[in-house]
Amino acid sequence: MVTLKIVVLHDNKRKNGSMPVYAKITQNRDRAYIKTPFSVFSSQLNKKGEIKDTFLFPSINLLYNRIAEILKDLGYGVNQFSMKDLKIYIEAKLQGNAQHTKLDFFEFAKAYIENMKSDGRESSKNYETAVRNLAKFLGRDACLDFNEITATFRKKYCDWMAKQNLGLRGQELYLVSIRAIFNDALSKYNDNEIGEIRIRTNPFKDFEIPKSKSISSAETKALSVDILQKIFTVTTSTKREELARDVFLLSFCLCGLNAVDFYTCSDVKGTQLIYFRHKTTDRRNDGAEMRINIPPEVMYLFEKYRTHGGKHVFSFSNRYSESGNLTTAINKGLKSINKKLDLGLDKLSLYYARHSWATIAINEVHLPNDLVDECLAHAPLHRMLRPYVKKDWTRIDKANRKVLDYVFHGKTPPKGSVSI
């Protein structure tokens, strides 16, 4: 139980005879003192050393009530703080840092998971389960400030999962999901180079998540060239299978373009497709703009699904009321193709095209990791350079050409990282 009291530190008397006033927080015999803007003289105290000055009462009570409100809002979550972290958290709130109070983990996680669903990522279900588990630990599913998630918080959460008899695999999946959401928020809201730090904690830094013996997502979703070719050339028997095959091939040949970006893409110049990746459209400065030339291998599909006039490049928005419906239709078609070809894949989805492109680009074509990140429209490491350096889109086209030459024409590049 946390207790709050306004106290005067008599031993800290200043040269002018005044004594500082602090808010004292106590929990489990541990205590922390939060400095207030007030100070008092002996004449303002009663015989017990308590403040008797009625002029100060309204201001001090206002501060007391504000701290009490902060503690109340934390609810059970207050137990996840060390006293040091709790003091830092309350002081930040009292300073009126509006940015600090806006970053709710649960709200951010909801948007993050919706983006995963738009990408057609089946693993979004794992993330939903992880967030629900975290909410169960806290006893609430809202108002979790990112700065509440400290190393102490993480340790207590891990201990709680162990006491719930949750297996090592479950703990790993939950922590990996929460870490991915947390790290995505760090990349969006913190910029160390200009000193813009909205999330001050990093509970996963220097922390190794306990691992179970399992096959990684990359291993299960990265398809071999033989399997890719089977999907690209399968004879379809339904309109849904045809849609799934065509969009899967288009996605692979456009560096893993996802369903929501096919749906919302609104600009094309000649053979250059221009879009703003939906998942990272709030990125600073560049709005996650992407440009890529449509390769000749899939130009016939581009013409098949393009519109002439209207605000979208592709006709998908005319056939489906929202991008999620397009994703569902594609993945249902791929499920049918998986069964028809007897591939034995676990929940084949459009996201396999993106995984496969990236894996082949790095492992088979030996492209540099940062270039592959650029082709996938991931947030760049050196964000400060974006406003000052003109984007060279030909790098993406050259990288994509090397992957397609390998997959469709059997051209194997030399070993060692390929520079472009």
N, C-alpha and C positions, 0 to 999 in steps of 0.2 A: 504493500500500500504506500502511495506517495503522499507526503504531507507538505504543505506550503505555509510559510510564515515570514512575515516582514520583521527583520531584526536590525539592531544597531550594533556595529562592531566597535565596542568601547575601547578595545586595545589598539585600534588603528586611528587614534586621535591625531589630527593634523596640527600644524604649527599654530593655526588661528583658533584652535580649540574645538573645531567642528569634527563630527564623527560620521563616517559614511553609512548609508542605509542600503541594505542588501535584501534580496528575496532568497530565503533559505529553503532548499528542497531536500527532503530526506526520504530515503527508501532503503529498507533492509539495513539500517544502521550506516548506510553510506550517504554522504551529503555533498551538496554543491551550492555555491553562492553565486547569485546573479546580481551584478552591480546595477544599481538604479541611479538616476540623475540627482537623487536627493541626499542631503546631509543635514545634520541637526547639531545643536549645541545642548549643553547640559540643562539649560533653562527650559528646553522644550521637552524634557523627559520627566516622568514621574519617579517616585522613589524606587520602583522596580526596574528602572532603566528603560521603560517603554515610552513610545512617543505619545505625548499628551497635547501637542499643538493642534488645535482644531483647524487651523488654516491649512495644514498639510494633509489632513485626513482625506479630502475629496480626491486629490491627485494620487495619493498613495493607494487608496482603495481602488481607483481606476486601474492602476498598474497591477494590483493584486488580482482583481477580477479578470484582467486580460491574461495573466499567466494561468490562472485557474481554468479559463476557457480553453487555452491551448492544451493543457493537461487533459481536460475532459474530452476534447476532440480526438486525442490519441487513443482514448479508451484502453483496451487491453494491450494495444501496441506499445504503451509506455513501458511495459515490462521488457521489451526487446532492446531498450537502450541501456548502455552503461551511463553512469551519472555524468561522465565527461561529455558523451555524445548528446545526452539530454540537455545539458547546459548550452551546448553549441546550437542545438536545434531551437530552443526557446529564445536565445539571444537573436538568432536570425529572424525569427517571427516578430520579435519586438522591434527590430530595426525596420520593419515594414517592407522587407524585400518582396515586392509583388511578384517578381519572376520566380522566386523561391517557392511561393505558395501555389503556383499554377501547375507545377509538374506532378501530376498524380500518376503513379505507376499503373494503376488499374485502367485509367482512361487511355493512357498511351498504349498499354498492352492490347486493349480492345481494338484500337486502330491498326496496330501491328499485325494482329491475327487476321483482321479483315483483309489486309493487303496480301497476306499469305494465301487466303482463300481465293482472292482474285488472281493470284499467280497459279492457282490450281495445285497448291502444295498440300498433299494429304497430311503432312506432319502438323498442319495447323490444329488438328484435333489433339495432338500431344501437348501443344502449347496451351490450348484451352484447359486441358486437364491440369497442367502445371499451375496455371493462374488460379484455378478453383482450389487447388490444394493449398496454395499460399494464403488464399482468402480464409480457408478453414482454420489454418494455423493462427491467423490474426483475429478471427472472429468478426471480420467485416470484409466487404468486397468493394470498398471505395475509400477515397481520402487516404491513400498511402503515398506520402511525399517521397520522392526518390532519395532525398537526403536522410530519411529515416532508415534506409536500407544500408546499414553499416556492417562492418566485419562482425561486431557483436550480434547484430540482428541475424546475420547469416549463420553464425554458429548456433544460436538458439533454435533457428529454423531446422538446421541439420539434426540437432539433438532431438527435436520434437518428432521429426520424421522417423528417426531410429526407434523412438519409444512407441511409435504407431505401428511398429513391425513392418515398415515398408522396406521391401527388398532393395539391394544395392542398385539393381537396374532401374527401379522406379526413382530412387533418389537421384541417380545420374541424369535421367531424362528430365526430371523437374528442374534440377539445377542448371542443366545445359540450356533449357528453354528460357528460364528466368535470366540467366546471364546474357543470352543473345538479345533479349528485349532490352536489358539494362545497357549493354554495349551500344546498341543502336541509338538509344537515347543520348548516351555520352557523345556519340559522333555528331548528332544533330544539334545538341544544345551547348556543348563545350567547345571552345576554341582557345587552346593554350597559347597560341602564338600572339593573340591580341588580348589575352587575359580575360576573356569572357567565359566565366565558369559558373554555370547555373546549377550543375550537379557536383557537389564538393566531395562526395563519397565514392568509393570504388571497392565494394566488398569482395570482388572477384580478382582483384589484383594480387598476384603472388599466391593465389589459392588454387590448389589442384583438385578438381572435382573427382571424387572417387569413381573409378571406372569398373564396369563389369565386362565380362567377355561377351562381346556382341559384334555384329557386323555394322559398320558405320553407314550412315545415310548415303554418303557419296559412293560407297562400294555397291550398294543395292540399286541406286538410281543411275549409275553410269553404265550405259549399254555399249556392248561391243559393236564394231562396224557391221558384222554379219547380221546382228539382230536389228540394227538400225535400217539396214538395207531391206530386210524382210518387212518392216513396218512401212517404209517409204513406198514399196512396190506391191503391197498386198491388194488383192482383188476384193473390192468391197461389195457387199450385198444389200446395204441399206444407206440411206442418205446420211444418217448419223455417223456410220463408219467412214463414209467418204469425207465428211467434214473433218473427222478426227485425224484421218491419214493426211489430208491436205494441210491442215493447220500445224500438225506435228512436224511435217517436212518444212513448211514455211518457217516455223519457229526455229528449228535447228539451223536453217540456212541464213537466219537473221540474228545469229549470236544469242539464241535462247529467248527471243521476244515472247512475252507472256500474253495471256488471253486479254487481260484488261487493257493492255497497250495496243493490241490489235483492234480492240473495240473502240478505243478513244482516239486513235491516231487520226490527225486531221490535216496533214500536210505532206505533199510529195512534189518534188521538183525533178522532172525528168525521170531518172531511175533512182533518185535518192529519196529514201523514206525519212521523214523528220517527225520525231515524236518526243514526248516528255514522259520519262518513265514514271508511272503512277506511284510506285512505292516510295520514290525519293523526290517528289515534286516540291517538297518544302525545303529542299537543300538551298543553302545560301548561294546567291550570285548567278548560278547557271540554270536553276530550275530543273536540273537533271535532264537537260536537252541531249538527245541522241540523234545522230545522222548516220545512215548506213545505205550503201548501194544495194539494190535488189540484184542478187546474182542471176546469171542466165539460167542456172539449173531450175529456178522456181519462177521465172518471169511469167510462164504460162499460168501459174496459180495466182500470181498477183493480178493478172488481167481477168482471171476467172472470178475473183472475189472483190475487185475494186468497184467503186461507184464513180459515176461521172456527174459531178454536181453534189450539193449537200455539204454538210460540215465535216463528214468523216471520209477517210480514204477507202475503208473497206465496208462491205455491205452488211457486216454482222450487226450493226446497230439498227438496221432495218428489220432484221429477223428476230432479234432478241431484245427484250425490254431493258435488260441490264447486263453488265459484263459477267456477273455471277452465273446467269443462266447460260451464257455462252460457254463458260468454263465447265459447267455441269454437263452440257451436251457433248463437248469434246471428250471429257473423261469417261462418260458412258460409252461413247463410240470406241475409245481406246480399250476399255474393259472388254468389249466385244471382240476387238481385234486380238487382244492378248489371248483370249480363249480360242479364237479361230486358228491362230498360228501356233497354239500350244506352247507359248513362250514360258509359262510358269512364273511370270513376274508378279511381284507383290504390289497390287493396286497401281498398275500402269497409268500414268497421268501425263499431262502436257509438260510438267516440270522435269520429267526424265529427259526431254530434249535439251533443256538448259544445262542440267547436270552433265549430260553426255558431251555436249559441245565443250564445256569448260575442262572436263577431264581429258578429252582427246587433245585439246589445245595445249595443255601443260605436259601430259605424260607421253603423248605420241608425237606431237609437232614441236614440243620443247619451246613454247612461247614463254616469255617472262611473266611471272605472276602479276606484276602491276599492269601489264598490257592486257592480260585476260580480265582483270578487274575493270579496266577501262571499257573493254568490249561488253562486259555484263552490266555496265552502268552502275557499278558500285561507287560509293562515296570515296573520293580520292584521299590519299594520306596527306598530301600537301595542299590543303584547301586554300591557303593564302595565295597560292600562285594563280588560281582560277581567274580572278578579275584582270590579271595583267598579261596572261599568255594566251595568244590566239589558238583556238583548238585546231589540231591537225586531224581531220576526220579520215584522211587516207590511211592512217595507222590502223584504224579499225577494219577498214576494207581489206587492207593487205593481210592482216592477221586472219580474218575470216576466209580469205582466199586460200591461205595455206591449209586451214582445217578442211575446207571443202575439197581441195585438190587431193588431200590424203584420203578422205572418205569416199569420194566419187570417182577419183581417177588413179588411186593407188600410188600417189607421189609421196614417198617417204623422205622427210627432211633429214639432214645429218644430225647426229647426236650432239647434245650441248645446247644451251639456251640460244634461241634464234632472236636476233635483234631486228627491229623494223624501224 
